[in-house]
Amino acid sequence: MLGDAVLLPSRIRLDKPVITPDSATRDFWKEWGKQAPDVEAINVAVEALRSQTRPKAA
């Protein structure tokens, strides 16, 4: 998702693709699964999401 109408950060949910990426250079599913999450970055993102408010209707 991208564009001027998308608030950042935004929470979205994606389904795992039926046709998985077929890269000849990396196995992304294995690489992403091996990398430890950056807990501090996650905490910052969660706090940013929590601090969002909806615009009030005019």
PQR file of N, CA, C, O and H, with PARSE charges and radii, in Angstrom:
ATOM      1  N   MET A   1       0.839  -1.169   0.000 -0.4000 1.5000
ATOM      2  CA  MET A   1       0.000   0.000   0.000 -0.0000 2.0000
ATOM      3  C   MET A   1       0.885   1.234   0.000  0.5500 1.7000
ATOM      4  O   MET A   1       1.834   1.343   0.777 -0.5500 1.4000
ATOM      5  N   LEU A   2       0.558   2.141  -0.874 -0.4000 1.5000
ATOM      6  CA  LEU A   2       1.306   3.390  -0.886 -0.0000 2.0000
ATOM      7  C   LEU A   2       0.470   4.460  -1.527  0.5500 1.7000
ATOM      8  O   LEU A   2      -0.507   4.187  -2.224 -0.5500 1.4000
ATOM      9  H   LEU A   2      -0.213   2.052  -1.505  0.4000 1.0000
ATOM     10  N   GLY A   3       0.866   5.667  -1.281 -0.4000 1.5000
ATOM     11  CA  GLY A   3       0.172   6.795  -1.872 -0.0000 2.0000
ATOM     12  C   GLY A   3      -0.149   7.839  -0.824  0.5500 1.7000
ATOM     13  O   GLY A   3      -0.010   7.594   0.374 -0.5500 1.4000
ATOM     14  H   GLY A   3       1.659   5.889  -0.714  0.4000 1.0000
ATOM     15  N   ASP A   4      -0.577   8.993  -1.277 -0.4000 1.5000
ATOM     16  CA  ASP A   4      -0.862  10.110  -0.388 -0.0000 2.0000
ATOM     17  C   ASP A   4      -2.016   9.830   0.570  0.5500 1.7000
ATOM     18  O   ASP A   4      -2.061  10.406   1.657 -0.5500 1.4000
ATOM     19  H   ASP A   4      -0.690   9.191  -2.250  0.4000 1.0000
ATOM     20  N   ALA A   5      -2.936   8.971   0.197 -0.4000 1.5000
ATOM     21  CA  ALA A   5      -4.113   8.717   1.024 -0.0000 2.0000
ATOM     22  C   ALA A   5      -3.854   7.708   2.140  0.5500 1.7000
ATOM     23  O   ALA A   5      -4.729   7.482   2.976 -0.5500 1.4000
ATOM     24  H   ALA A   5      -2.900   8.503  -0.686  0.4000 1.0000
ATOM     25  N   VAL A   6      -2.677   7.102   2.167 -0.4000 1.5000
ATOM     26  CA  VAL A   6      -2.369   6.083   3.169 -0.0000 2.0000
ATOM     27  C   VAL A   6      -1.666   6.742   4.354  0.5500 1.7000
ATOM     28  O   VAL A   6      -0.610   7.358   4.204 -0.5500 1.4000
ATOM     29  H   VAL A   6      -1.967   7.286   1.487  0.4000 1.0000
ATOM     30  N   LEU A   7      -2.275   6.599   5.543 -0.4000 1.5000
ATOM     31  CA  LEU A   7      -1.654   7.112   6.753 -0.0000 2.0000
ATOM     32  C   LEU A   7      -0.509   6.195   7.162  0.5500 1.7000
ATOM     33  O   LEU A   7      -0.626   4.972   7.086 -0.5500 1.4000
ATOM     34  H   LEU A   7      -3.132   6.098   5.665  0.4000 1.0000
ATOM     35  N   LEU A   8       0.572   6.779   7.587 -0.4000 1.5000
ATOM     36  CA  LEU A   8       1.711   5.977   8.035 -0.0000 2.0000
ATOM     37  C   LEU A   8       1.970   6.251   9.488  0.5500 1.7000
ATOM     38  O   LEU A   8       1.883   7.414   9.882 -0.5500 1.4000
ATOM     39  H   LEU A   8       0.667   7.773   7.649  0.4000 1.0000
ATOM     40  N   PRO A   9       2.279   5.294  10.312 -0.5600 1.5000
ATOM     41  CA  PRO A   9       2.204   3.872   9.978  0.2800 2.0000
ATOM     42  C   PRO A   9       0.749   3.411   9.902  0.5500 1.7000
ATOM     43  O   PRO A   9      -0.131   3.988  10.540 -0.5500 1.4000
ATOM     44  N   SER A  10       0.515   2.379   9.125 -0.4000 1.5000
ATOM     45  CA  SER A  10      -0.821   1.822   8.958 -0.0000 2.0000
ATOM     46  C   SER A  10      -0.777   0.337   9.264  0.5500 1.7000
ATOM     47  O   SER A  10       0.228  -0.335   9.034 -0.5500 1.4000
ATOM     48  H   SER A  10       1.231   1.910   8.607  0.4000 1.0000
ATOM     49  N   ARG A  11      -1.866  -0.151   9.777 -0.4000 1.5000
ATOM     50  CA  ARG A  11      -1.958  -1.579  10.081 -0.0000 2.0000
ATOM     51  C   ARG A  11      -2.727  -2.244   8.958  0.5500 1.7000
ATOM     52  O   ARG A  11      -3.867  -1.873   8.677 -0.5500 1.4000
ATOM     53  H   ARG A  11      -2.683   0.395   9.963  0.4000 1.0000
ATOM     54  N   ILE A  12      -2.117  -3.217   8.319 -0.4000 1.5000
ATOM     55  CA  ILE A  12      -2.776  -3.964   7.247 -0.0000 2.0000
ATOM     56  C   ILE A  12      -2.569  -5.445   7.487  0.5500 1.7000
ATOM     57  O   ILE A  12      -1.650  -5.838   8.206 -0.5500 1.4000
ATOM     58  H   ILE A  12      -1.191  -3.519   8.547  0.4000 1.0000
ATOM     59  N   ARG A  13      -3.396  -6.250   6.905 -0.4000 1.5000
ATOM     60  CA  ARG A  13      -3.256  -7.697   7.003 -0.0000 2.0000
ATOM     61  C   ARG A  13      -3.205  -8.254   5.593  0.5500 1.7000
ATOM     62  O   ARG A  13      -4.064  -7.953   4.765 -0.5500 1.4000
ATOM     63  H   ARG A  13      -4.142  -5.931   6.320  0.4000 1.0000
ATOM     64  N   LEU A  14      -2.190  -9.070   5.323 -0.4000 1.5000
ATOM     65  CA  LEU A  14      -2.032  -9.689   4.016 -0.0000 2.0000
ATOM     66  C   LEU A  14      -2.110 -11.203   4.158  0.5500 1.7000
ATOM     67  O   LEU A  14      -1.583 -11.772   5.114 -0.5500 1.4000
ATOM     68  H   LEU A  14      -1.492  -9.315   5.996  0.4000 1.0000
ATOM     69  N   ASP A  15      -2.759 -11.841   3.217 -0.4000 1.5000
ATOM     70  CA  ASP A  15      -2.753 -13.297   3.172 -0.0000 2.0000
ATOM     71  C   ASP A  15      -1.447 -13.761   2.545  0.5500 1.7000
ATOM     72  O   ASP A  15      -0.869 -13.072   1.705 -0.5500 1.4000
ATOM     73  H   ASP A  15      -3.187 -11.378   2.441  0.4000 1.0000
ATOM     74  N   LYS A  16      -0.989 -14.938   2.964 -0.4000 1.5000
ATOM     75  CA  LYS A  16       0.188 -15.511   2.331 -0.0000 2.0000
ATOM     76  C   LYS A  16      -0.153 -15.766   0.864  0.5500 1.7000
ATOM     77  O   LYS A  16      -1.220 -16.301   0.562 -0.5500 1.4000
ATOM     78  H   LYS A  16      -1.458 -15.498   3.646  0.4000 1.0000
ATOM     79  N   PRO A  17       0.738 -15.389  -0.048 -0.5600 1.5000
ATOM     80  CA  PRO A  17       0.397 -15.526  -1.468  0.2800 2.0000
ATOM     81  C   PRO A  17       0.221 -16.980  -1.888  0.5500 1.7000
ATOM     82  O   PRO A  17       0.932 -17.869  -1.418 -0.5500 1.4000
ATOM     83  N   VAL A  18      -0.734 -17.203  -2.776 -0.4000 1.5000
ATOM     84  CA  VAL A  18      -0.947 -18.548  -3.320 -0.0000 2.0000
ATOM     85  C   VAL A  18       0.271 -18.940  -4.149  0.5500 1.7000
ATOM     86  O   VAL A  18       0.779 -20.056  -4.042 -0.5500 1.4000
ATOM     87  H   VAL A  18      -1.311 -16.482  -3.158  0.4000 1.0000
ATOM     88  N   ILE A  19       0.724 -18.015  -4.965 -0.4000 1.5000
ATOM     89  CA  ILE A  19       1.934 -18.230  -5.753 -0.0000 2.0000
ATOM     90  C   ILE A  19       3.052 -17.512  -5.012  0.5500 1.7000
ATOM     91  O   ILE A  19       3.108 -16.282  -5.013 -0.5500 1.4000
ATOM     92  H   ILE A  19       0.311 -17.109  -5.051  0.4000 1.0000
ATOM     93  N   THR A  20       3.939 -18.268  -4.381 -0.4000 1.5000
ATOM     94  CA  THR A  20       4.988 -17.661  -3.580 -0.0000 2.0000
ATOM     95  C   THR A  20       6.078 -17.060  -4.466  0.5500 1.7000
ATOM     96  O   THR A  20       6.250 -17.479  -5.610 -0.5500 1.4000
ATOM     97  H   THR A  20       3.893 -19.267  -4.381  0.4000 1.0000
ATOM     98  N   PRO A  21       6.811 -16.080  -3.941 -0.5600 1.5000
ATOM     99  CA  PRO A  21       7.905 -15.500  -4.724  0.2800 2.0000
ATOM    100  C   PRO A  21       8.869 -16.589  -5.191  0.5500 1.7000
ATOM    101  O   PRO A  21       9.146 -17.537  -4.456 -0.5500 1.4000
ATOM    102  N   ASP A  22       9.365 -16.451  -6.387 -0.4000 1.5000
ATOM    103  CA  ASP A  22      10.261 -17.457  -6.954 -0.0000 2.0000
ATOM    104  C   ASP A  22      11.589 -16.799  -7.311  0.5500 1.7000
ATOM    105  O   ASP A  22      11.982 -16.738  -8.476 -0.5500 1.4000
ATOM    106  H   ASP A  22       9.140 -15.681  -6.984  0.4000 1.0000
ATOM    107  N   SER A  23      12.259 -16.315  -6.291 -0.4000 1.5000
ATOM    108  CA  SER A  23      13.527 -15.632  -6.509 -0.0000 2.0000
ATOM    109  C   SER A  23      14.651 -16.650  -6.654  0.5500 1.7000
ATOM    110  O   SER A  23      14.706 -17.643  -5.928 -0.5500 1.4000
ATOM    111  H   SER A  23      11.940 -16.365  -5.344  0.4000 1.0000
ATOM    112  N   ALA A  24      15.528 -16.394  -7.584 -0.4000 1.5000
ATOM    113  CA  ALA A  24      16.673 -17.285  -7.781 -0.0000 2.0000
ATOM    114  C   ALA A  24      17.831 -16.912  -6.861  0.5500 1.7000
ATOM    115  O   ALA A  24      18.808 -17.655  -6.773 -0.5500 1.4000
ATOM    116  H   ALA A  24      15.484 -15.588  -8.174  0.4000 1.0000
ATOM    117  N   THR A  25      17.738 -15.768  -6.172 -0.4000 1.5000
ATOM    118  CA  THR A  25      18.854 -15.313  -5.351 -0.0000 2.0000
ATOM    119  C   THR A  25      18.677 -15.595  -3.871  0.5500 1.7000
ATOM    120  O   THR A  25      19.665 -15.852  -3.184 -0.5500 1.4000
ATOM    121  H   THR A  25      16.944 -15.165  -6.243  0.4000 1.0000
ATOM    122  N   ARG A  26      17.474 -15.559  -3.360 -0.4000 1.5000
ATOM    123  CA  ARG A  26      17.228 -15.776  -1.933 -0.0000 2.0000
ATOM    124  C   ARG A  26      15.919 -16.520  -1.720  0.5500 1.7000
ATOM    125  O   ARG A  26      14.972 -16.391  -2.497 -0.5500 1.4000
ATOM    126  H   ARG A  26      16.670 -15.350  -3.918  0.4000 1.0000
ATOM    127  N   ASP A  27      15.892 -17.296  -0.655 -0.4000 1.5000
ATOM    128  CA  ASP A  27      14.649 -17.912  -0.200 -0.0000 2.0000
ATOM    129  C   ASP A  27      14.094 -16.989   0.885  0.5500 1.7000
ATOM    130  O   ASP A  27      14.430 -17.129   2.061 -0.5500 1.4000
ATOM    131  H   ASP A  27      16.660 -17.400  -0.024  0.4000 1.0000
ATOM    132  N   PHE A  28      13.232 -16.034   0.473 -0.4000 1.5000
ATOM    133  CA  PHE A  28      12.778 -14.997   1.381 -0.0000 2.0000
ATOM    134  C   PHE A  28      12.060 -15.539   2.606  0.5500 1.7000
ATOM    135  O   PHE A  28      12.257 -15.028   3.708 -0.5500 1.4000
ATOM    136  H   PHE A  28      12.959 -15.921  -0.482  0.4000 1.0000
ATOM    137  N   TRP A  29      11.230 -16.564   2.438 -0.4000 1.5000
ATOM    138  CA  TRP A  29      10.481 -17.090   3.584 -0.0000 2.0000
ATOM    139  C   TRP A  29      11.440 -17.617   4.645  0.5500 1.7000
ATOM    140  O   TRP A  29      11.225 -17.388   5.835 -0.5500 1.4000
ATOM    141  H   TRP A  29      11.070 -16.979   1.543  0.4000 1.0000
ATOM    142  N   LYS A  30      12.486 -18.314   4.236 -0.4000 1.5000
ATOM    143  CA  LYS A  30      13.463 -18.831   5.212 -0.0000 2.0000
ATOM    144  C   LYS A  30      14.288 -17.695   5.803  0.5500 1.7000
ATOM    145  O   LYS A  30      14.530 -17.678   7.010 -0.5500 1.4000
ATOM    146  H   LYS A  30      12.660 -18.499   3.269  0.4000 1.0000
ATOM    147  N   GLU A  31      14.726 -16.745   4.978 -0.4000 1.5000
ATOM    148  CA  GLU A  31      15.543 -15.626   5.456 -0.0000 2.0000
ATOM    149  C   GLU A  31      14.765 -14.787   6.473  0.5500 1.7000
ATOM    150  O   GLU A  31      15.298 -14.445   7.528 -0.5500 1.4000
ATOM    151  H   GLU A  31      14.530 -16.758   3.998  0.4000 1.0000
ATOM    152  N   TRP A  32      13.517 -14.457   6.164 -0.4000 1.5000
ATOM    153  CA  TRP A  32      12.723 -13.640   7.078 -0.0000 2.0000
ATOM    154  C   TRP A  32      12.451 -14.397   8.367  0.5500 1.7000
ATOM    155  O   TRP A  32      12.390 -13.797   9.440 -0.5500 1.4000
ATOM    156  H   TRP A  32      13.084 -14.736   5.307  0.4000 1.0000
ATOM    157  N   GLY A  33      12.288 -15.700   8.269 -0.4000 1.5000
ATOM    158  CA  GLY A  33      12.010 -16.508   9.452 -0.0000 2.0000
ATOM    159  C   GLY A  33      13.205 -16.650  10.373  0.5500 1.7000
ATOM    160  O   GLY A  33      13.035 -16.874  11.571 -0.5500 1.4000
ATOM    161  H   GLY A  33      12.338 -16.187   7.397  0.4000 1.0000
ATOM    162  N   LYS A  34      14.416 -16.523   9.838 -0.4000 1.5000
ATOM    163  CA  LYS A  34      15.626 -16.687  10.653 -0.0000 2.0000
ATOM    164  C   LYS A  34      16.036 -15.412  11.367  0.5500 1.7000
ATOM    165  O   LYS A  34      16.686 -15.473  12.411 -0.5500 1.4000
ATOM    166  H   LYS A  34      14.555 -16.341   8.864  0.4000 1.0000
ATOM    167  N   GLN A  35      15.671 -14.263  10.825 -0.4000 1.5000
ATOM    168  CA  GLN A  35      16.110 -12.994  11.384 -0.0000 2.0000
ATOM    169  C   GLN A  35      15.300 -12.646  12.633  0.5500 1.7000
ATOM    170  O   GLN A  35      14.069 -12.660  12.611 -0.5500 1.4000
ATOM    171  H   GLN A  35      15.144 -14.214   9.977  0.4000 1.0000
ATOM    172  N   ALA A  36      16.004 -12.335  13.717 -0.4000 1.5000
ATOM    173  CA  ALA A  36      15.334 -11.950  14.954 -0.0000 2.0000
ATOM    174  C   ALA A  36      14.689 -10.573  14.786  0.5500 1.7000
ATOM    175  O   ALA A  36      15.266  -9.688  14.154 -0.5500 1.4000
ATOM    176  H   ALA A  36      17.004 -12.324  13.735  0.4000 1.0000
ATOM    177  N   PRO A  37      13.493 -10.393  15.353 -0.5600 1.5000
ATOM    178  CA  PRO A  37      12.835  -9.091  15.221  0.2800 2.0000
ATOM    179  C   PRO A  37      13.568  -8.009  16.016  0.5500 1.7000
ATOM    180  O   PRO A  37      14.200  -8.292  17.034 -0.5500 1.4000
ATOM    181  N   ASP A  38      13.475  -6.794  15.546 -0.4000 1.5000
ATOM    182  CA  ASP A  38      14.044  -5.643  16.238 -0.0000 2.0000
ATOM    183  C   ASP A  38      12.982  -5.164  17.227  0.5500 1.7000
ATOM    184  O   ASP A  38      12.073  -4.419  16.863 -0.5500 1.4000
ATOM    185  H   ASP A  38      12.962  -6.564  14.719  0.4000 1.0000
ATOM    186  N   VAL A  39      13.108  -5.599  18.476 -0.4000 1.5000
ATOM    187  CA  VAL A  39      12.084  -5.339  19.485 -0.0000 2.0000
ATOM    188  C   VAL A  39      11.866  -3.841  19.685  0.5500 1.7000
ATOM    189  O   VAL A  39      10.724  -3.401  19.824 -0.5500 1.4000
ATOM    190  H   VAL A  39      13.847  -6.205  18.772  0.4000 1.0000
ATOM    191  N   GLU A  40      12.921  -3.064  19.702 -0.4000 1.5000
ATOM    192  CA  GLU A  40      12.776  -1.615  19.891 -0.0000 2.0000
ATOM    193  C   GLU A  40      11.995  -0.991  18.736  0.5500 1.7000
ATOM    194  O   GLU A  40      11.135  -0.138  18.960 -0.5500 1.4000
ATOM    195  H   GLU A  40      13.848  -3.421  19.589  0.4000 1.0000
ATOM    196  N   ALA A  41      12.283  -1.404  17.513 -0.4000 1.5000
ATOM    197  CA  ALA A  41      11.552  -0.882  16.355 -0.0000 2.0000
ATOM    198  C   ALA A  41      10.077  -1.268  16.428  0.5500 1.7000
ATOM    199  O   ALA A  41       9.207  -0.477  16.065 -0.5500 1.4000
ATOM    200  H   ALA A  41      12.981  -2.097  17.331  0.4000 1.0000
ATOM    201  N   ILE A  42       9.799  -2.472  16.893 -0.4000 1.5000
ATOM    202  CA  ILE A  42       8.408  -2.917  17.045 -0.0000 2.0000
ATOM    203  C   ILE A  42       7.698  -2.064  18.096  0.5500 1.7000
ATOM    204  O   ILE A  42       6.561  -1.641  17.891 -0.5500 1.4000
ATOM    205  H   ILE A  42      10.506  -3.115  17.188  0.4000 1.0000
ATOM    206  N   ASN A  43       8.368  -1.813  19.219 -0.4000 1.5000
ATOM    207  CA  ASN A  43       7.776  -0.990  20.276 -0.0000 2.0000
ATOM    208  C   ASN A  43       7.473   0.412  19.777  0.5500 1.7000
ATOM    209  O   ASN A  43       6.411   0.957  20.078 -0.5500 1.4000
ATOM    210  H   ASN A  43       9.293  -2.157  19.386  0.4000 1.0000
ATOM    211  N   VAL A  44       8.380   1.001  19.025 -0.4000 1.5000
ATOM    212  CA  VAL A  44       8.166   2.338  18.467 -0.0000 2.0000
ATOM    213  C   VAL A  44       6.970   2.321  17.515  0.5500 1.7000
ATOM    214  O   VAL A  44       6.134   3.224  17.554 -0.5500 1.4000
ATOM    215  H   VAL A  44       9.243   0.559  18.780  0.4000 1.0000
ATOM    216  N   ALA A  45       6.884   1.307  16.667 -0.4000 1.5000
ATOM    217  CA  ALA A  45       5.779   1.208  15.710 -0.0000 2.0000
ATOM    218  C   ALA A  45       4.442   1.031  16.429  0.5500 1.7000
ATOM    219  O   ALA A  45       3.446   1.647  16.048 -0.5500 1.4000
ATOM    220  H   ALA A  45       7.563   0.574  16.635  0.4000 1.0000
ATOM    221  N   VAL A  46       4.418   0.197  17.460 -0.4000 1.5000
ATOM    222  CA  VAL A  46       3.175  -0.029  18.211 -0.0000 2.0000
ATOM    223  C   VAL A  46       2.715   1.265  18.879  0.5500 1.7000
ATOM    224  O   VAL A  46       1.532   1.601  18.836 -0.5500 1.4000
ATOM    225  H   VAL A  46       5.227  -0.303  17.770  0.4000 1.0000
ATOM    226  N   GLU A  47       3.640   1.985  19.490 -0.4000 1.5000
ATOM    227  CA  GLU A  47       3.278   3.252  20.134 -0.0000 2.0000
ATOM    228  C   GLU A  47       2.783   4.275  19.107  0.5500 1.7000
ATOM    229  O   GLU A  47       1.870   5.049  19.396 -0.5500 1.4000
ATOM    230  H   GLU A  47       4.602   1.713  19.524  0.4000 1.0000
ATOM    231  N   ALA A  48       3.375   4.282  17.920 -0.4000 1.5000
ATOM    232  CA  ALA A  48       2.918   5.182  16.866 -0.0000 2.0000
ATOM    233  C   ALA A  48       1.491   4.831  16.441  0.5500 1.7000
ATOM    234  O   ALA A  48       0.673   5.722  16.209 -0.5500 1.4000
ATOM    235  H   ALA A  48       4.116   3.653  17.685  0.4000 1.0000
ATOM    236  N   LEU A  49       1.194   3.536  16.338 -0.4000 1.5000
ATOM    237  CA  LEU A  49      -0.162   3.116  15.983 -0.0000 2.0000
ATOM    238  C   LEU A  49      -1.151   3.498  17.076  0.5500 1.7000
ATOM    239  O   LEU A  49      -2.255   3.962  16.790 -0.5500 1.4000
ATOM    240  H   LEU A  49       1.858   2.813  16.526  0.4000 1.0000
ATOM    241  N   ARG A  50      -0.753   3.301  18.326 -0.4000 1.5000
ATOM    242  CA  ARG A  50      -1.647   3.616  19.444 -0.0000 2.0000
ATOM    243  C   ARG A  50      -1.937   5.103  19.560  0.5500 1.7000
ATOM    244  O   ARG A  50      -3.003   5.493  20.036 -0.5500 1.4000
ATOM    245  H   ARG A  50       0.143   2.923  18.559  0.4000 1.0000
ATOM    246  N   SER A  51      -1.010   5.925  19.134 -0.4000 1.5000
ATOM    247  CA  SER A  51      -1.197   7.366  19.273 -0.0000 2.0000
ATOM    248  C   SER A  51      -1.989   7.979  18.117  0.5500 1.7000
ATOM    249  O   SER A  51      -2.284   9.174  18.140 -0.5500 1.4000
ATOM    250  H   SER A  51      -0.144   5.608  18.747  0.4000 1.0000
ATOM    251  N   GLN A  52      -2.332   7.186  17.118 -0.4000 1.5000
ATOM    252  CA  GLN A  52      -3.130   7.688  15.995 -0.0000 2.0000
ATOM    253  C   GLN A  52      -4.547   7.994  16.453  0.5500 1.7000
ATOM    254  O   GLN A  52      -5.084   7.325  17.336 -0.5500 1.4000
ATOM    255  H   GLN A  52      -2.093   6.215  17.099  0.4000 1.0000
ATOM    256  N   THR A  53      -5.135   8.987  15.859 -0.4000 1.5000
ATOM    257  CA  THR A  53      -6.544   9.293  16.103 -0.0000 2.0000
ATOM    258  C   THR A  53      -7.266   9.416  14.774  0.5500 1.7000
ATOM    259  O   THR A  53      -6.653   9.712  13.749 -0.5500 1.4000
ATOM    260  H   THR A  53      -4.699   9.531  15.141  0.4000 1.0000
ATOM    261  N   ARG A  54      -8.535   9.193  14.797 -0.4000 1.5000
ATOM    262  CA  ARG A  54      -9.335   9.354  13.587 -0.0000 2.0000
ATOM    263  C   ARG A  54      -9.699  10.827  13.442  0.5500 1.7000
ATOM    264  O   ARG A  54     -10.014  11.494  14.428 -0.5500 1.4000
ATOM    265  H   ARG A  54      -9.032   8.952  15.630  0.4000 1.0000
ATOM    266  N   PRO A  55      -9.656  11.332  12.212 -0.5600 1.5000
ATOM    267  CA  PRO A  55     -10.084  12.716  12.002  0.2800 2.0000
ATOM    268  C   PRO A  55     -11.569  12.853  12.374  0.5500 1.7000
ATOM    269  O   PRO A  55     -12.369  11.964  12.085 -0.5500 1.4000
ATOM    270  N   LYS A  56     -11.922  13.951  13.004 -0.4000 1.5000
ATOM    271  CA  LYS A  56     -13.313  14.182  13.378 -0.0000 2.0000
ATOM    272  C   LYS A  56     -14.111  14.609  12.159  0.5500 1.7000
ATOM    273  O   LYS A  56     -13.653  15.421  11.354 -0.5500 1.4000
ATOM    274  H   LYS A  56     -11.272  14.674  13.239  0.4000 1.0000
ATOM    275  N   ALA A  57     -15.304  14.056  12.031 -0.4000 1.5000
ATOM    276  CA  ALA A  57     -16.170  14.397  10.893 -0.0000 2.0000
ATOM    277  C   ALA A  57     -16.606  15.846  11.002  0.5500 1.7000
ATOM    278  O   ALA A  57     -16.897  16.343  12.091 -0.5500 1.4000
ATOM    279  H   ALA A  57     -15.676  13.396  12.685  0.4000 1.0000
ATOM    280  N   ALA A  58     -16.647  16.503   9.885 -0.4000 1.5000
ATOM    281  CA  ALA A  58     -17.044  17.927   9.893 -0.0000 2.0000
ATOM    282  C   ALA A  58     -18.532  18.094   9.917  0.5500 1.7000
ATOM    283  O   ALA A  58     -19.026  19.221   9.926 -0.5500 1.4000
ATOM    284  H   ALA A  58     -16.410  16.100   9.001  0.4000 1.0000
TER
END
